[in-house]
Amino acid sequence: MSITWIATILVIEDCLSEFKLVSSYLTERGYNVINATSAKEALEIILEEKPDAIVTDVVMPGMSGFELCRFIKTNPTNQKVPMVICSNKNQEIHHFWPKKQGADAYITKPYTPEQLLSVIKFLETMFEKSSYR
């Protein structure tokens, strides 16, 4: 029997059409999706809803996805929540920087549903082995 460790995913995306696309990818696979349009809103949701994983854009109003990731990963309460950073940048440095901020995965836009779901499944496997939460 397979246990799903990631059930609720917070998607932080300020572009409504992009959020709808990502949300459809995830809900079709049985995940519960919560939306935030800014890092500030995301922080409030994280405290209230306690998502199992976070998928965030980089460029957002106020605080970037990198800044948000750094903040979450240095907070003992939430630092073990798996984070995926999404961006349209695809050079080697763009894959390196999110890891330095504490991200667990980086995915380049545009991505297919299979690519996103593969990253989520990888994080489930990784965190299942590390006694996440």
C-alpha atoms as an extended CHARMM CRD file, in Angstrom:
* protein
*
       133  EXT
         1         1  MET       CA              0.0000000000        0.0000000000        0.0000000000  PROA      1               0.0000000000
         2         2  SER       CA              1.3190000000        3.4350000000       -0.9470000000  PROA      2               0.0000000000
         3         3  ILE       CA              0.9850000000        6.3230000000        1.4700000000  PROA      3               0.0000000000
         4         4  THR       CA              0.6740000000        9.8360000000        0.0730000000  PROA      4               0.0000000000
         5         5  TRP       CA              2.7390000000       12.1980000000        2.1650000000  PROA      5               0.0000000000
         6         6  ILE       CA              1.9110000000       15.2720000000        0.1350000000  PROA      6               0.0000000000
         7         7  ALA       CA             -1.8470000000       15.8890000000       -0.0010000000  PROA      7               0.0000000000
         8         8  THR       CA             -2.2290000000       19.6850000000        0.1020000000  PROA      8               0.0000000000
         9         9  ILE       CA             -0.0610000000       21.8920000000       -2.0680000000  PROA      9               0.0000000000
        10        10  LEU       CA              0.1730000000       25.6600000000       -1.7820000000  PROA      10              0.0000000000
        11        11  VAL       CA              0.7010000000       27.2060000000       -5.2070000000  PROA      11              0.0000000000
        12        12  ILE       CA              2.0140000000       30.7630000000       -5.1400000000  PROA      12              0.0000000000
        13        13  GLU       CA              1.4150000000       32.3580000000       -8.5030000000  PROA      13              0.0000000000
        14        14  ASP       CA              0.3320000000       35.9220000000       -9.2690000000  PROA      14              0.0000000000
        15        15  CYS       CA             -0.8050000000       35.1120000000      -12.8240000000  PROA      15              0.0000000000
        16        16  LEU       CA             -4.3370000000       33.6680000000      -12.7030000000  PROA      16              0.0000000000
        17        17  SER       CA             -4.0340000000       31.6880000000      -15.9420000000  PROA      17              0.0000000000
        18        18  GLU       CA             -0.7720000000       30.0920000000      -14.7640000000  PROA      18              0.0000000000
        19        19  PHE       CA             -2.3420000000       29.2140000000      -11.4130000000  PROA      19              0.0000000000
        20        20  LYS       CA             -5.3450000000       27.6060000000      -13.1220000000  PROA      20              0.0000000000
        21        21  LEU       CA             -3.0350000000       25.5040000000      -15.2780000000  PROA      21              0.0000000000
        22        22  VAL       CA             -0.8820000000       24.3150000000      -12.3630000000  PROA      22              0.0000000000
        23        23  SER       CA             -3.9540000000       23.7590000000      -10.2150000000  PROA      23              0.0000000000
        24        24  SER       CA             -5.5730000000       21.5910000000      -12.8770000000  PROA      24              0.0000000000
        25        25  TYR       CA             -2.3920000000       19.4850000000      -13.1890000000  PROA      25              0.0000000000
        26        26  LEU       CA             -2.4180000000       18.8240000000       -9.4560000000  PROA      26              0.0000000000
        27        27  THR       CA             -6.1420000000       18.4250000000       -8.7570000000  PROA      27              0.0000000000
        28        28  GLU       CA             -6.4810000000       15.9170000000      -11.6040000000  PROA      28              0.0000000000
        29        29  ARG       CA             -3.9770000000       13.7630000000       -9.6980000000  PROA      29              0.0000000000
        30        30  GLY       CA             -5.8920000000       14.0610000000       -6.4180000000  PROA      30              0.0000000000
        31        31  TYR       CA             -3.9750000000       16.8140000000       -4.6770000000  PROA      31              0.0000000000
        32        32  ASN       CA             -5.7700000000       19.5570000000       -2.7610000000  PROA      32              0.0000000000
        33        33  VAL       CA             -4.5630000000       22.9510000000       -4.0170000000  PROA      33              0.0000000000
        34        34  ILE       CA             -4.4860000000       26.2470000000       -2.1400000000  PROA      34              0.0000000000
        35        35  ASN       CA             -3.6820000000       29.4720000000       -3.9880000000  PROA      35              0.0000000000
        36        36  ALA       CA             -1.7540000000       32.5520000000       -2.9400000000  PROA      36              0.0000000000
        37        37  THR       CA             -0.9690000000       35.4760000000       -5.2290000000  PROA      37              0.0000000000
        38        38  SER       CA              1.8960000000       36.9200000000       -3.1830000000  PROA      38              0.0000000000
        39        39  ALA       CA              4.5080000000       35.8130000000       -0.6930000000  PROA      39              0.0000000000
        40        40  LYS       CA              2.7910000000       37.7950000000        2.0590000000  PROA      40              0.0000000000
        41        41  GLU       CA             -0.4860000000       35.9810000000        1.4330000000  PROA      41              0.0000000000
        42        42  ALA       CA              1.4080000000       32.6870000000        1.2680000000  PROA      42              0.0000000000
        43        43  LEU       CA              2.9660000000       33.2350000000        4.6980000000  PROA      43              0.0000000000
        44        44  GLU       CA             -0.4670000000       33.7610000000        6.2150000000  PROA      44              0.0000000000
        45        45  ILE       CA             -1.7850000000       30.6160000000        4.5380000000  PROA      45              0.0000000000
        46        46  ILE       CA              1.2260000000       28.5700000000        5.6500000000  PROA      46              0.0000000000
        47        47  LEU       CA              0.5330000000       29.4770000000        9.2750000000  PROA      47              0.0000000000
        48        48  GLU       CA             -3.1820000000       28.6460000000        9.0250000000  PROA      48              0.0000000000
        49        49  GLU       CA             -3.3800000000       25.7540000000        6.5620000000  PROA      49              0.0000000000
        50        50  LYS       CA             -0.0180000000       23.9870000000        7.0600000000  PROA      50              0.0000000000
        51        51  PRO       CA              0.3860000000       22.7470000000        3.4520000000  PROA      51              0.0000000000
        52        52  ASP       CA              2.3270000000       19.5630000000        2.7420000000  PROA      52              0.0000000000
        53        53  ALA       CA              4.3130000000       21.1730000000       -0.0960000000  PROA      53              0.0000000000
        54        54  ILE       CA              4.7840000000       24.5550000000       -1.7360000000  PROA      54              0.0000000000
        55        55  VAL       CA              5.1660000000       25.3960000000       -5.4240000000  PROA      55              0.0000000000
        56        56  THR       CA              6.1790000000       29.0240000000       -5.9710000000  PROA      56              0.0000000000
        57        57  ASP       CA              6.9280000000       31.3610000000       -8.8140000000  PROA      57              0.0000000000
        58        58  VAL       CA             10.0470000000       33.5080000000       -8.5460000000  PROA      58              0.0000000000
        59        59  VAL       CA              8.8110000000       36.9180000000       -9.6660000000  PROA      59              0.0000000000
        60        60  MET       CA              5.9950000000       38.1620000000       -7.4510000000  PROA      60              0.0000000000
        61        61  PRO       CA              4.9510000000       41.4970000000       -5.9860000000  PROA      61              0.0000000000
        62        62  GLY       CA              6.6760000000       42.4290000000       -2.7190000000  PROA      62              0.0000000000
        63        63  MET       CA              8.8300000000       39.4080000000       -1.9590000000  PROA      63              0.0000000000
        64        64  SER       CA             10.3780000000       37.0840000000       -4.5380000000  PROA      64              0.0000000000
        65        65  GLY       CA             10.0200000000       33.3190000000       -4.4740000000  PROA      65              0.0000000000
        66        66  PHE       CA             13.6930000000       33.1230000000       -3.4930000000  PROA      66              0.0000000000
        67        67  GLU       CA             13.1710000000       35.4230000000       -0.5050000000  PROA      67              0.0000000000
        68        68  LEU       CA             10.0840000000       33.4600000000        0.4980000000  PROA      68              0.0000000000
        69        69  CYS       CA             11.9770000000       30.1810000000        0.2670000000  PROA      69              0.0000000000
        70        70  ARG       CA             14.8340000000       31.5250000000        2.3840000000  PROA      70              0.0000000000
        71        71  PHE       CA             12.3730000000       32.7680000000        5.0050000000  PROA      71              0.0000000000
        72        72  ILE       CA             10.4620000000       29.4710000000        5.1600000000  PROA      72              0.0000000000
        73        73  LYS       CA             13.5830000000       27.3130000000        5.2370000000  PROA      73              0.0000000000
        74        74  THR       CA             15.0840000000       29.2820000000        8.1420000000  PROA      74              0.0000000000
        75        75  ASN       CA             11.8910000000       29.0560000000       10.1960000000  PROA      75              0.0000000000
        76        76  PRO       CA             12.0170000000       25.8970000000       12.3620000000  PROA      76              0.0000000000
        77        77  THR       CA              8.2400000000       25.4650000000       12.2090000000  PROA      77              0.0000000000
        78        78  ASN       CA              8.0880000000       25.2120000000        8.4100000000  PROA      78              0.0000000000
        79        79  GLN       CA             11.6110000000       24.4320000000        7.2530000000  PROA      79              0.0000000000
        80        80  LYS       CA             10.8190000000       20.8120000000        6.4050000000  PROA      80              0.0000000000
        81        81  VAL       CA              7.9400000000       21.6530000000        4.0630000000  PROA      81              0.0000000000
        82        82  PRO       CA              9.1130000000       20.6610000000        0.5540000000  PROA      82              0.0000000000
        83        83  MET       CA              9.4500000000       23.6440000000       -1.7960000000  PROA      83              0.0000000000
        84        84  VAL       CA              9.5110000000       23.7590000000       -5.5730000000  PROA      84              0.0000000000
        85        85  ILE       CA             10.6170000000       26.9730000000       -7.2640000000  PROA      85              0.0000000000
        86        86  CYS       CA              9.3620000000       27.6020000000      -10.8040000000  PROA      86              0.0000000000
        87        87  SER       CA             10.9260000000       30.0150000000      -13.2770000000  PROA      87              0.0000000000
        88        88  ASN       CA             11.3590000000       30.5340000000      -16.9870000000  PROA      88              0.0000000000
        89        89  LYS       CA             15.1450000000       30.7910000000      -16.5610000000  PROA      89              0.0000000000
        90        90  ASN       CA             17.0470000000       27.6780000000      -17.6090000000  PROA      90              0.0000000000
        91        91  GLN       CA             20.7670000000       28.3120000000      -17.4100000000  PROA      91              0.0000000000
        92        92  GLU       CA             22.9600000000       26.3770000000      -14.9720000000  PROA      92              0.0000000000
        93        93  ILE       CA             23.1310000000       29.2600000000      -12.4630000000  PROA      93              0.0000000000
        94        94  HSD       CA             19.3290000000       29.4130000000      -12.4200000000  PROA      94              0.0000000000
        95        95  HSD       CA             19.2190000000       25.8130000000      -11.1800000000  PROA      95              0.0000000000
        96        96  PHE       CA             21.9610000000       26.4230000000       -8.6080000000  PROA      96              0.0000000000
        97        97  TRP       CA             20.5490000000       29.5570000000       -6.9330000000  PROA      97              0.0000000000
        98        98  PRO       CA             17.2290000000       28.0320000000       -5.7330000000  PROA      98              0.0000000000
        99        99  LYS       CA             19.1390000000       25.2260000000       -3.9970000000  PROA      99              0.0000000000
       100       100  LYS       CA             21.2610000000       27.8490000000       -2.2200000000  PROA      100             0.0000000000
       101       101  GLN       CA             18.0200000000       29.4190000000       -0.9560000000  PROA      101             0.0000000000
       102       102  GLY       CA             16.8360000000       26.0930000000        0.4340000000  PROA      102             0.0000000000
       103       103  ALA       CA             14.5280000000       24.9320000000       -2.3680000000  PROA      103             0.0000000000
       104       104  ASP       CA             14.0800000000       21.1820000000       -2.6620000000  PROA      104             0.0000000000
       105       105  ALA       CA             13.4670000000       21.3230000000       -6.4100000000  PROA      105             0.0000000000
       106       106  TYR       CA             13.5490000000       23.7040000000       -9.3630000000  PROA      106             0.0000000000
       107       107  ILE       CA             11.4380000000       23.4130000000      -12.4840000000  PROA      107             0.0000000000
       108       108  THR       CA             11.6210000000       25.4940000000      -15.6370000000  PROA      108             0.0000000000
       109       109  LYS       CA              8.5250000000       27.0110000000      -17.2510000000  PROA      109             0.0000000000
       110       110  PRO       CA              6.8250000000       26.0320000000      -19.3990000000  PROA      110             0.0000000000
       111       111  TYR       CA              6.6370000000       22.5420000000      -18.0050000000  PROA      111             0.0000000000
       112       112  THR       CA              4.3510000000       19.6420000000      -18.7540000000  PROA      112             0.0000000000
       113       113  PRO       CA              1.9750000000       18.1030000000      -16.2290000000  PROA      113             0.0000000000
       114       114  GLU       CA              4.2470000000       15.0560000000      -16.1850000000  PROA      114             0.0000000000
       115       115  GLN       CA              7.3060000000       17.1450000000      -15.3000000000  PROA      115             0.0000000000
       116       116  LEU       CA              5.5540000000       18.8760000000      -12.4030000000  PROA      116             0.0000000000
       117       117  LEU       CA              4.0310000000       15.6620000000      -11.0970000000  PROA      117             0.0000000000
       118       118  SER       CA              7.3790000000       13.9060000000      -11.3680000000  PROA      118             0.0000000000
       119       119  VAL       CA              8.9550000000       16.5770000000       -9.1380000000  PROA      119             0.0000000000
       120       120  ILE       CA              6.1020000000       16.2870000000       -6.6100000000  PROA      120             0.0000000000
       121       121  LYS       CA              6.4050000000       12.4740000000       -6.5470000000  PROA      121             0.0000000000
       122       122  PHE       CA             10.1760000000       12.7730000000       -6.0970000000  PROA      122             0.0000000000
       123       123  LEU       CA              9.6420000000       15.0830000000       -3.1120000000  PROA      123             0.0000000000
       124       124  GLU       CA              7.0920000000       12.6680000000       -1.6480000000  PROA      124             0.0000000000
       125       125  THR       CA              9.6400000000        9.8690000000       -1.8710000000  PROA      125             0.0000000000
       126       126  MET       CA             12.4430000000       12.0220000000       -0.4900000000  PROA      126             0.0000000000
       127       127  PHE       CA             10.4350000000       13.2720000000        2.4800000000  PROA      127             0.0000000000
       128       128  GLU       CA              8.8630000000        9.8880000000        3.1710000000  PROA      128             0.0000000000
       129       129  LYS       CA             12.3630000000        8.5360000000        3.8360000000  PROA      129             0.0000000000
       130       130  SER       CA             13.3230000000       11.4300000000        6.0980000000  PROA      130             0.0000000000
       131       131  SER       CA             10.4010000000       11.1630000000        8.5260000000  PROA      131             0.0000000000
       132       132  TYR       CA              8.9360000000       14.4400000000        7.2950000000  PROA      132             0.0000000000
       133       133  ARG       CA              6.6630000000       16.1360000000        9.8420000000  PROA      133             0.0000000000
